[in-house]
Amino acid sequence: MNLSDNPAFHVFRGLLGRFSKPDFSEPEFLRQQVAVIEAYVERFPSNERDLHALAWIEANARQFRQQWQSRAAAARRHVQLTPGV
């Protein structure tokens, strides 16, 4: 599954867009990833959610981390290049 095709991933993009100074800390990464997984699994019956959460993690965790790191690096560059930020 490609993350960009995953409707739950749009939750992640939406959350990032709400912050003027995004928090790219490790705890925030984990909160965001949990939010995306929860949004993804809520469409399944409650007794199947753990299984689908694990499947999402297996299929998407690496790409999610890479995209998070890319956004964090871009945000750091933006802060370094923008005076007064």
LUMPA-203542 format. One line per 3 residues: number of its first residue (from 1); for each residue x, y, z of N, C-alpha, C. Coordinates in steps of 0.02 Angstrom, whole numbers. Layout:
BEGIN
NUM	X,Y,Z,X,Y,Z,X,Y,Z | ...
This chain:
BEGIN
1	42,-59,0,0,0,0,45,62,0 | 30,108,-44,67,170,-47,35,219,2 | 75,252,43,48,298,93,7,353,61
4	28,378,4,-9,433,-26,-79,410,-48 | -90,346,-57,-156,320,-75,-197,303,-13 | -167,305,45,-199,285,107,-238,345,135
7	-305,340,141,-344,396,166,-323,418,236 | -301,371,276,-280,389,344,-218,434,344 | -177,427,293,-117,468,289,-134,541,281
10	-191,556,252,-212,625,244,-223,658,312 | -239,618,363,-244,644,432,-177,674,452 | -123,638,437,-56,660,453,-41,727,419
13	-55,731,355,-42,793,319,-83,850,348 | -146,836,365,-188,888,394,-162,911,462 | -138,866,503,-112,884,568,-50,928,560
16	-6,911,513,53,952,502,36,1022,479 | -14,1027,437,-33,1092,410,-61,1140,461 | -83,1116,519,-112,1159,570,-61,1196,612
19	1,1175,610,52,1204,653,92,1257,616 | 102,1315,648,145,1365,618,218,1345,627 | 235,1315,683,302,1288,696,293,1214,711
22	298,1172,660,287,1100,672,336,1072,723 | 311,1027,763,352,992,813,373,925,783 | 437,919,767,461,857,737,501,816,787
25	481,818,850,514,778,901,492,705,895 | 530,662,927,513,590,926,445,577,957 | 429,607,1015,362,595,1043,307,619,996
28	317,675,962,267,699,915,261,653,855 | 317,626,832,315,577,778,271,518,798 | 282,492,858,243,434,881,169,452,888
31	153,512,915,83,532,920,51,536,851 | 86,564,803,59,570,736,49,502,704 | 97,458,713,91,391,683,32,353,714
34	24,358,779,-33,326,812,-98,355,786 | -101,421,777,-162,452,752,-179,427,682 | -129,419,639,-141,394,572,-165,322,574
37	-134,282,615,-154,211,620,-225,207,647 | -241,246,699,-309,245,727,-360,266,675 | -344,317,636,-390,339,584,-400,284,532
40	-347,249,516,-351,195,467,-394,137,492 | -384,115,554,-418,55,579,-489,67,601 | -510,130,609,-578,141,634,-632,118,585
43	-615,107,523,-665,83,475,-677,8,479 | -636,-26,518,-642,-99,527,-680,-115,591 | -711,-174,595,-743,-194,658,-691,-196,714
46	-712,-179,774,-666,-173,830,-625,-236,843 | -653,-294,830,-616,-356,842,-562,-370,789 | -561,-329,735,-510,-338,682,-458,-282,682
49	-466,-232,724,-424,-173,721,-351,-187,736 | -337,-228,786,-267,-243,802,-231,-275,743 | -264,-321,710,-236,-355,653,-221,-305,596
52	-269,-261,583,-260,-211,530,-207,-159,549 | -203,-142,613,-151,-96,635,-82,-126,623 | -74,-188,640,-9,-221,629,7,-226,554
55	-43,-239,515,-33,-243,442,-12,-174,415 | -44,-121,441,-26,-53,419,47,-38,438 | 65,-55,499,134,-43,522,184,-80,477
58	170,-143,463,214,-182,421,221,-152,351 | 166,-128,324,166,-103,255,190,-31,250 | 182,10,302,191,82,295,240,116,342
61	261,84,395,300,118,447,365,148,419 | 400,112,378,463,138,351,451,201,309 | 403,199,265,389,257,223,364,316,265
64	323,301,315,298,354,360,357,388,394 | 404,349,420,463,377,454,505,419,405 | 515,394,345,555,430,296,523,496,278
67	457,496,269,422,559,253,425,607,312 | 419,581,372,425,623,432,494,655,434 | 546,616,423,614,641,426,626,693,371
70	598,682,312,605,731,257,571,797,276 | 512,793,304,477,854,325,515,890,381 | 542,851,427,580,881,482,642,917,455
73	677,886,408,736,917,378,717,980,341 | 662,978,304,639,1037,267,620,1093,315 | 588,1076,370,568,1126,419,630,1158,451
76	680,1117,466,742,1144,495,776,1191,446 | 778,1172,381,808,1215,330,770,1281,325 | 703,1276,328,661,1336,323,677,1382,382
79	682,1355,441,695,1395,501,764,1427,495 | 813,1391,470,881,1418,463,884,1473,410 | 842,1468,359,843,1516,304,797,1576,315
82	752,1571,364,703,1624,375,723,1665,437 | 745,1727,427,764,1769,484,705,1782,529 | 718,1781,594,666,1798,642,618,1742,658
85	630,1681,633,585,1625,647,613,1584,702
